Amino acid sequence: MIEDEFYTTDADEGASAPIWKRPRTEVPNLLLAGLDSLYICYYLDLATSDLDFPDLETRKLMLAEGLDRNAPVQIGSEQFILKPYGAKPYRYVLSNADFEIALGERISPSMKVHFSSKALWHQGAASLHQRINEWAQSIRALAFKPETVSRADWAFDFDTDKPNIAHEHIVSRAQKIGQWIQRDHVQSVQIGTGDTVVRLYDKVAEIKQASDKSWFYELWGQSENVWRIEFQVRRERLKHAGINAFADLESFQGDLLRELSHH
């Protein structure tokens, strides 16, 4: 996923031949579609749970002094790496390959979870959400209100050569439209700001230049000519679409995406 930068395709000239290739077609072919990033806030009573906050604090201080870095910590049913920093307003950050959890003892929501892109594509959002609930049960952290989805990013990856995008081809109600041009060709487009942002960009170039998510090649069945359309939607727009709890995301995401693609 790209937050603030866009990438061009000519950064890796002279690189070895692609691992994956697919026969070319004139019409863009949809290779992959789904959630690429997801943030959910959970309202758990951590103060009365089995979570040992004094132990977390001790471990965090040791990390700040350069001791015990990257040592795994078993907490309930999951194993994590404790980070030496917090994520304001949360004091502690736990992470593993599938999610990053920011949490605090006496704050509401008490926990914010970022589900990783790789886990979402390989395991699915429902499975990961269930694991978080099971982990909460394993530390006897009771929910005092339903969770809320704070951000969701949907991605649609297409097999296509460099699209010929002109400004007049873009029709949108958004007030801000940004284009990034390389060698007289539009390489990346961003439409909108704030609660709803739509991006079109060369995903292969982004992988090579920034994210290093080469595992996408196997999911696509190719490692070249893939462009992504991405919808980044934050809390207020999700709420307007009726998406509050995770179950709402499954129920209403189709309606939301249809509306966004026509506006």
Beta strands, then each sheet from edge to edge (+ up, - down):
strand 1: 29-45
strand 2: 72-75
strand 3: 78-82
strand 4: 92-95
strand 5: 99-103
strand 6: 111-115
strand 7: 142-159
strand 8: 177-182
strand 9: 185-191
strand 10: 196-202
strand 11: 226-234
sheet 1: 2+ 3- 4+ 5- 6+ 1- 7+ 11- 10+ 9- 8+
end
